[in-house]
């Protein structure tokens, strides 16, 4: 280890989108900032999650859109996706798993980079172990931010699971070849998106869901319509299906034995069964916290249970909202808080204050890029009722909107807003159908801005667009 500590104003551990945004904010304020990364600068989202998965899914949506309209449908015919071209485009979006461009961005922004595995070593101190085993000691005058994200979780106690060499999101978004047969375990976002992508690329896909619904944290109709879409695409969708054991035989694929004794064979098996924090080996025990746990924070992303206001945790690692855009939002809040404290200013942590990540609980948007798409923000009807709010839901058939019928023949979709009758504002919105991702930001503004229904009534959607559904939804709120 270097004998003389290297001193900075701010140390950020983890150079994914969240860590990059913390560092960007503090460096822009004139604080000398260093970022520590053991893998690729850009993190999970850039190389193994958001970008490669959406690059795989965009051609699926484009082809489906062409087939949905008379004229283009005939031009496309029954042609399948060019898998090699889709995979090559995916590779370009990951920069072929090279981080030179993002490293250059750090340099241009004035952020220093130390490559290696970072661990807390006490108050305002981080050790960094390089690949060659050498160590450096970094210290911070003001703050350390842990932005190490999350990792996929495999279930425990399943015989043969480790030996079957299952895919996680990393292998599933980075595979250089299309498996002939793919078994997907899990009915959440990762499971349904990657089942969609690989089925469109030519895999025979079976999707195994332990429960009785897809996307269980969203409105029930979202999972129902996505299930219809998967089945229409040829996915073998099984509910109430649990894997009891697995066995891989080289050259013959993986055999999955279900709880009832049924045997399935696939070339690869993808487990999409949840996430855990990457905190098992970041030195939490050095500051009185338990390794391997989510890091509890307040709304400024300051870690609780640690003396002083120097340790922050932003992004997946704090378990507030496991979404890249929310991690970046938290990073902006945390960065502003670090700068304010460094300058001796008090924090504004009131709801919607400059140093409060209030949107995590009130208005976190999410898109599921399946066919059809799902877009949602805020509370579902069930969650709002569980929270004790006096709400009602207003639903509308998206296919009945003129813009939707122009978007695609036989358009199928559904929209719902959750209306707080006491405050006369929306607390949630969900849309399911082709192209609905672009409806989401208007809903997010309405929910986060707590815009009164009487004012929303004056926000006129253009005709003929799918967004004209807002008229029907607001009529329901006012009726």
FIGUMI-835944 format. One line per 5 residues: number of its first residue (from 1); their letters; for each residue x, y, z of C-alpha. Coordinates in Angstrom, 2 decimals. Example, Ala and Ser with C-alpha at 12.3 -4.5 7.8 and 13.67 -1.06 7.14 Angstrom:
1> AS> 12.30,-4.50,7.80 | 13.67,-1.06,7.14
% end
This chain:
1> XXXXX> 0.00,0.00,0.00 | 1.15,3.54,-0.66 | 2.53,4.93,2.58 | 1.25,8.48,2.00 | -2.52,8.88,1.66
6> XXXXX> -3.68,10.56,-1.54 | -6.10,13.32,-0.53 | -9.15,14.43,-2.49 | -12.25,16.44,-1.67 | -14.62,13.68,-2.79
11> XXXXX> -14.17,9.96,-3.45 | -16.80,8.10,-5.49 | -16.72,4.30,-5.43 | -18.35,2.94,-8.58 | -18.26,4.52,-12.04
16> XXXXX> -21.66,3.55,-13.34 | -24.16,6.25,-14.37 | -24.89,7.07,-10.72 | -21.26,7.43,-9.69 | -20.46,9.43,-12.82
21> XXXXX> -23.25,11.89,-12.02 | -22.16,12.36,-8.40 | -18.61,13.00,-9.59 | -19.79,15.35,-12.33 | -21.71,17.51,-9.83
26> XXXXX> -18.93,17.75,-7.29 | -16.20,18.34,-9.87 | -18.29,21.07,-11.52 | -18.42,22.84,-8.15 | -14.63,22.89,-7.96
31> XXXXX> -14.17,19.94,-5.58 | -11.26,17.68,-6.46 | -13.00,14.39,-7.22 | -11.74,10.88,-7.86 | -13.82,7.93,-9.02
36> XXXXX> -12.86,4.31,-8.31 | -13.92,1.49,-10.63 | -13.03,-2.21,-10.70 | -14.68,-3.00,-14.04 | -15.71,-0.80,-16.98
41> XXXXX> -16.35,2.91,-16.59 | -20.03,3.27,-17.41 | -21.15,0.37,-15.24 | -23.91,-2.21,-15.53 | -26.31,-0.01,-17.50
46> XXXXX> -23.88,0.74,-20.31 | -22.58,-2.76,-20.92 | -24.87,-5.43,-19.44 | -28.33,-3.95,-18.81 | -30.15,-0.88,-20.16
51> XXXXX> -28.23,-0.15,-23.33 | -27.62,-3.66,-24.71 | -31.08,-4.92,-23.75 | -32.84,-1.98,-25.39 | -30.61,-2.32,-28.44
56> XXXXX> -31.85,-5.92,-28.70 | -35.47,-4.85,-28.19 | -35.70,-1.82,-30.50 | -35.63,-3.91,-33.73 | -38.43,-6.05,-32.29
61> XXXXX> -40.62,-2.98,-31.81 | -39.68,-1.54,-35.22 | -40.64,-4.73,-37.03 | -43.86,-5.07,-35.02 | -44.71,-1.46,-35.87
66> XXXXX> -44.20,-2.07,-39.58 | -46.40,-5.17,-39.46 | -49.15,-3.26,-37.66 | -49.89,-0.97,-40.64 | -51.36,-1.95,-43.99
71> XXXXX> -48.86,-1.13,-46.72 | -45.75,-1.50,-44.64 | -47.05,-4.90,-43.52 | -46.97,-6.13,-47.11 | -43.50,-4.67,-47.67
76> XXXXX> -42.10,-6.49,-44.64 | -43.95,-9.73,-45.23 | -42.97,-12.64,-43.07 | -39.30,-11.76,-42.94 | -37.59,-12.38,-39.61
81> XXXXX> -35.08,-10.11,-37.92 | -31.51,-10.35,-39.15 | -30.01,-11.68,-35.92 | -26.41,-10.97,-36.92 | -27.25,-7.35,-37.72
86> XXXXX> -29.17,-6.91,-34.45 | -26.28,-8.33,-32.41 | -23.77,-6.15,-34.27 | -25.87,-3.06,-33.55 | -26.07,-4.14,-29.89
91> XXXXX> -22.29,-4.40,-29.80 | -21.95,-0.86,-31.13 | -24.12,0.46,-28.30 | -21.83,-1.19,-25.74 | -18.77,0.21,-27.56
96> XXXXX> -17.77,-3.46,-27.93 | -17.34,-3.56,-24.14 | -14.57,-0.99,-24.25 | -14.78,2.07,-21.98 | -12.32,4.39,-23.74
101> XXXXX> -15.02,6.94,-24.56 | -16.29,7.16,-21.02 | -12.77,7.37,-19.63 | -12.13,10.29,-21.96 | -15.33,11.95,-20.67
106> XXXXX> -13.95,11.72,-17.12 | -10.72,13.36,-18.23 | -12.56,16.12,-20.08 | -14.72,16.75,-17.01 | -11.75,16.98,-14.67
111> XXXXX> -12.55,13.80,-12.73 | -9.64,11.55,-11.82 | -9.93,7.77,-12.27 | -8.35,5.07,-10.13 | -8.89,1.55,-11.39
116> XXXXX> -9.29,-1.20,-8.83 | -11.55,-2.55,-6.13 | -12.49,0.15,-3.63 | -13.22,-0.56,0.04 | -14.03,1.78,2.90
121> XXXXX> -11.15,1.87,5.36 | -12.65,4.06,8.06 | -13.97,7.60,8.18 | -13.40,9.40,4.84 | -10.90,6.74,3.73
126> XXXXX> -10.91,4.22,0.88 | -8.35,1.61,-0.07 | -8.09,0.60,-3.72 | -6.68,-2.78,-4.70 | -5.47,-2.96,-8.28
131> XXXXX> -5.49,-6.12,-10.41 | -1.79,-6.67,-9.68 | -2.48,-6.71,-5.92 | -1.00,-3.31,-5.15 | -3.02,-1.00,-2.92
136> XXXXX> -3.48,2.74,-2.61 | -5.02,4.68,0.24 | -7.31,7.56,-0.69 | -8.74,10.03,1.80 | -11.52,12.58,1.39
141> XXXXX> -11.75,16.03,2.92 | -15.51,16.11,2.55 | -17.30,12.99,1.34 | -17.24,9.42,0.12 | -20.10,8.20,-2.09
146> XXXXX> -20.74,4.46,-2.53 | -22.36,3.87,-5.92 | -21.59,0.20,-6.50 | -25.05,-0.80,-7.71 | -26.62,-4.23,-7.53
151> XXXXX> -25.99,-7.75,-8.80 | -28.28,-10.54,-9.99 | -29.47,-13.01,-7.36 | -29.72,-16.75,-7.94 | -32.00,-18.80,-5.68
156> XXXXX> -30.34,-20.90,-3.02 | -30.76,-24.61,-2.52 | -31.63,-25.59,-6.10 | -29.68,-28.78,-6.93 | -27.49,-28.44,-9.99
161> XXXXX> -28.03,-24.70,-10.42 | -24.39,-23.64,-10.17 | -23.23,-26.55,-12.33 | -25.77,-25.64,-15.03 | -23.92,-22.34,-15.56
166> XXXXX> -27.08,-20.22,-15.79 | -27.24,-16.93,-17.60 | -27.92,-13.75,-15.67 | -28.67,-10.42,-17.31 | -24.98,-10.12,-18.22
171> XXXXX> -24.81,-13.25,-20.34 | -28.30,-12.68,-21.73 | -27.56,-9.18,-22.99 | -24.06,-10.01,-24.21 | -24.40,-13.39,-25.94
176> XXXXX> -22.69,-13.50,-29.34 | -25.02,-16.24,-30.59 | -28.75,-16.96,-30.52 | -29.55,-20.05,-28.44 | -31.83,-22.50,-30.17
181> XXXXX> -33.80,-23.07,-26.95 | -33.88,-20.66,-24.01 | -35.57,-21.18,-20.66 | -36.24,-17.97,-18.73 | -36.99,-18.18,-15.01
186> XXXXX> -38.76,-15.11,-13.60 | -41.71,-12.95,-14.62 | -40.35,-9.51,-13.76 | -39.01,-6.82,-16.08 | -35.74,-8.57,-17.01
191> XXXXX> -37.50,-11.87,-17.63 | -40.22,-10.52,-19.93 | -37.92,-8.16,-21.83 | -35.29,-10.77,-22.59 | -37.89,-13.41,-23.42
196> XXXXX> -39.26,-10.89,-25.93 | -35.86,-10.14,-27.43 | -34.54,-13.68,-27.81 | -37.83,-15.04,-29.11 | -37.79,-12.38,-31.85
201> XXXXX> -34.20,-13.33,-32.68 | -35.21,-16.93,-33.27 | -34.94,-18.76,-29.95 | -37.62,-21.17,-28.80 | -38.42,-19.59,-25.43
206> XXXXX> -40.17,-21.01,-22.39 | -40.88,-18.51,-19.61 | -41.32,-20.05,-16.16 | -43.12,-17.94,-13.55 | -43.53,-19.15,-9.99
211> XXXXX> -46.57,-16.95,-9.35 | -49.73,-16.37,-11.34 | -48.92,-13.05,-13.03 | -46.25,-11.14,-14.89 | -44.95,-7.77,-13.67
216> XXXXX> -46.60,-8.17,-10.25 | -45.63,-4.68,-9.03 | -47.57,-2.99,-11.83 | -51.28,-2.71,-12.56 | -52.70,-6.20,-13.20
221> XXXXX> -53.73,-5.40,-16.78 | -50.08,-4.67,-17.64 | -49.01,-8.23,-16.96 | -52.10,-9.60,-18.69 | -51.49,-7.71,-21.93
226> XXXXX> -47.77,-8.53,-21.91 | -48.64,-12.21,-21.41 | -50.90,-12.04,-24.46 | -48.09,-10.45,-26.45 | -45.56,-13.08,-25.44
231> XXXXX> -47.90,-15.93,-26.30 | -48.73,-14.32,-29.65 | -44.99,-14.18,-30.38 | -44.67,-17.90,-29.65 | -43.31,-17.88,-26.11
236> XXXXX> -44.32,-20.92,-24.06 | -45.53,-19.13,-20.92 | -46.00,-21.24,-17.77 | -47.45,-19.88,-14.53 | -47.13,-21.69,-11.20
241> XXXXX> -43.90,-23.23,-12.47 | -41.00,-23.70,-10.06 | -37.66,-25.30,-10.95 | -36.74,-28.12,-8.56 | -33.35,-29.02,-10.07
246> XXXXX> -31.15,-28.59,-13.12 | -28.51,-30.60,-14.91 | -26.23,-29.50,-17.74 | -24.81,-32.11,-20.06 | -22.22,-30.61,-22.39
251> XXXXX> -23.45,-30.87,-25.95 | -26.99,-31.66,-24.85 | -27.97,-28.47,-23.05 | -29.63,-27.99,-19.66 | -32.42,-30.16,-18.30
256> XXXXX> -34.80,-28.42,-15.91 | -36.96,-30.53,-13.62 | -40.07,-28.68,-12.44 | -41.74,-29.20,-9.06 | -44.35,-31.48,-10.58
261> XXXXX> -41.73,-33.69,-12.18 | -41.98,-32.35,-15.75 | -38.64,-32.16,-17.55 | -37.69,-29.40,-19.99 | -34.51,-29.13,-22.03
266> XXXXX> -32.91,-25.89,-23.19 | -29.57,-24.83,-24.59 | -29.34,-22.03,-22.02 | -31.28,-21.06,-18.91 | -31.63,-17.43,-17.82
271> XXXXX> -32.40,-16.63,-14.19 | -34.08,-13.25,-13.73 | -35.09,-13.62,-10.09 | -34.07,-10.40,-8.40 | -31.14,-8.21,-7.38
276> XXXXX> -28.92,-7.80,-4.32 | -26.62,-4.91,-3.35 | -22.96,-4.97,-4.32 | -21.89,-4.29,-0.75 | -20.44,-7.62,0.38
281> XXXXX> -16.86,-6.43,-0.13 | -16.84,-2.63,0.06 | -15.72,-2.31,3.69 | -19.05,-1.56,5.34 | -17.83,-3.27,8.49
286> XXXXX> -15.15,-0.58,8.79 | -17.84,2.04,9.43 | -20.14,-0.04,11.62 | -22.47,-1.35,8.90 | -23.27,-4.92,7.91
291> XXXXX> -21.60,-6.17,4.70 | -23.87,-7.42,1.95 | -26.87,-5.30,2.97 | -28.67,-2.42,1.30 | -27.36,0.92,2.54
296> XXXXX> -30.09,2.86,4.31 | -30.09,6.58,3.52 | -32.15,9.68,4.15 | -33.62,11.75,1.33 | -30.27,13.48,0.69
301> XXXXX> -28.70,10.02,0.19 | -26.63,10.46,3.35 | -26.05,7.04,4.91 | -27.79,6.46,8.23 | -26.07,4.79,11.16
306> XXXXX> -22.66,6.37,10.49 | -21.24,9.21,12.58 | -20.92,12.47,10.73 | -22.38,13.53,7.39 | -19.61,12.29,5.12
311> XXXXX> -20.86,8.95,3.71 | -23.39,8.81,0.88 | -24.98,5.95,-1.06 | -26.79,6.57,-4.33 | -28.37,4.32,-6.95
316> XXXXX> -29.35,0.68,-6.62 | -27.17,0.22,-3.56 | -29.66,2.09,-1.34 | -32.69,0.13,-2.61 | -34.91,3.21,-2.97
321> XXXXX> -35.62,2.72,-6.68 | -33.65,0.22,-8.76 | -33.78,2.23,-11.98 | -30.88,3.89,-13.80 | -32.66,7.22,-14.21
326> XXXXX> -33.55,7.29,-10.51 | -29.94,6.52,-9.62 | -28.83,9.47,-11.73 | -31.47,11.63,-10.06 | -30.26,10.58,-6.62
331> XXXXX> -26.71,11.33,-7.76 | -27.67,14.89,-8.62 | -29.29,15.27,-5.19 | -26.33,13.72,-3.37 | -23.84,15.77,-5.36
336> XXXXX> -25.69,18.96,-4.48 | -25.76,17.94,-0.81 | -22.02,17.22,-0.79 | -21.28,20.61,-2.34 | -23.59,22.44,0.06
341> XXXXX> -21.99,20.85,3.11 | -18.49,21.50,1.75 | -19.42,25.17,1.40 | -20.90,25.30,4.90 | -24.49,25.74,3.72
346> XXXXX> -27.52,24.10,5.34 | -29.35,21.46,3.36 | -32.87,21.95,2.02 | -34.32,18.51,2.75 | -38.00,19.48,2.79
351> XXXXX> -40.20,17.53,0.38 | -39.15,18.53,-3.14 | -36.25,20.50,-1.68 | -32.94,20.88,-3.52 | -31.37,18.15,-1.37
356> XXXXX> -34.25,15.66,-1.15 | -34.82,12.79,-3.58 | -38.59,13.02,-3.13 | -39.41,11.59,-6.55 | -38.16,8.14,-5.50
361> XXXXX> -41.35,7.57,-3.55 | -43.78,9.84,-5.35 | -42.98,9.69,-9.03 | -40.44,7.12,-10.22 | -41.23,6.33,-13.87
366> XXXXX> -40.52,2.98,-15.53 | -40.84,1.57,-19.03 | -40.92,-2.13,-19.91 | -39.88,-2.52,-23.55 | -41.96,-5.55,-24.40
371> XXXXX> -44.57,-5.95,-27.15 | -46.76,-4.22,-26.08 | -44.81,-1.66,-24.08 | -45.66,-0.82,-20.49 | -45.11,2.66,-19.03
376> XXXXX> -45.96,3.59,-15.45 | -45.29,6.27,-12.86 | -46.32,6.76,-9.25 | -48.69,4.48,-7.37 | -50.84,1.67,-8.65
381> XXXXX> -54.45,1.64,-7.52 | -53.71,-1.11,-5.01 | -50.66,0.69,-3.61 | -52.57,3.96,-3.26 | -55.41,2.25,-1.39
386> XXXXX> -52.91,0.45,0.80 | -51.38,3.84,1.64 | -54.76,4.99,2.92 | -55.51,7.47,0.14 | -59.09,8.08,-0.99
391> XXXXX> -58.58,7.32,-4.66 | -60.36,6.01,-7.68 | -59.06,4.79,-11.00 | -60.11,6.01,-14.44 | -59.45,3.58,-17.29
396> XXXXX> -59.66,4.02,-21.04 | -59.21,1.79,-24.06 | -56.20,3.19,-25.89 | -57.32,1.55,-29.10 | -60.38,3.83,-29.11
401> XXXXX> -58.20,6.94,-29.49 | -57.87,8.25,-33.07 | -54.10,8.57,-32.83 | -53.77,4.95,-31.78 | -55.81,3.69,-34.72
406> XXXXX> -53.49,5.63,-37.03 | -50.42,4.30,-35.20 | -51.36,0.69,-35.93 | -54.26,-1.31,-37.31 | -56.16,-3.20,-34.61
411> XXXXX> -54.25,-1.29,-31.92 | -54.74,-2.83,-28.48 | -53.90,-1.02,-25.27 | -55.15,0.39,-22.03 | -54.57,3.47,-19.90
416> XXXXX> -55.27,4.13,-16.23 | -54.77,7.09,-13.93 | -55.13,6.93,-10.16 | -56.91,10.04,-8.88 | -56.60,11.35,-5.31
421> XXXXX> -60.09,12.69,-4.65 | -59.10,14.72,-1.60 | -56.21,16.64,-3.16 | -57.62,16.61,-6.72 | -54.31,15.42,-8.20
426> XXXXX> -53.04,12.31,-9.91 | -50.86,9.97,-7.86 | -50.25,7.34,-10.54 | -50.60,6.54,-14.24 | -50.10,3.40,-16.31
431> XXXXX> -50.19,2.83,-20.06 | -49.92,-0.42,-22.01 | -49.71,-0.56,-25.79 | -47.35,-0.02,-28.73 | -45.36,3.22,-28.42
436> XXXXX> -46.66,4.23,-24.99 | -43.20,4.95,-23.57 | -43.44,8.43,-25.07 | -46.62,9.12,-23.07 | -44.82,8.67,-19.79
441> XXXXX> -43.07,11.97,-19.23 | -46.28,13.98,-19.39 | -47.71,11.66,-16.75 | -44.56,12.04,-14.66 | -44.83,15.83,-14.77
446> XXXXX> -48.49,15.60,-13.71 | -47.74,13.26,-10.80 | -44.50,14.82,-9.56 | -45.77,18.35,-10.10 | -49.03,17.51,-8.31
451> XXXXX> -50.78,19.52,-11.00 | -54.45,20.10,-10.05 | -56.95,18.39,-12.33 | -58.56,21.72,-13.16 | -55.22,22.98,-14.51
456> XXXXX> -54.42,19.73,-16.36 | -57.72,20.18,-18.15 | -56.14,23.16,-19.95 | -53.14,21.14,-21.18 | -54.50,20.30,-24.62
461> XXXXX> -53.08,17.19,-26.35 | -52.46,17.42,-30.08 | -54.84,15.69,-32.48 | -54.52,13.00,-33.74 | -52.00,11.52,-31.32
466> XXXXX> -52.17,8.70,-28.80 | -51.71,11.33,-26.07 | -55.29,12.45,-26.74 | -56.20,9.70,-24.27 | -55.53,12.37,-21.62
471> XXXXX> -58.83,14.04,-22.55 | -60.78,10.88,-21.81 | -58.90,10.23,-18.57 | -59.38,13.79,-17.30 | -63.05,13.67,-18.20
476> XXXX> -63.27,10.70,-15.87 | -61.56,12.63,-13.08 | -63.88,15.61,-13.47 | -67.05,13.58,-13.94
% end
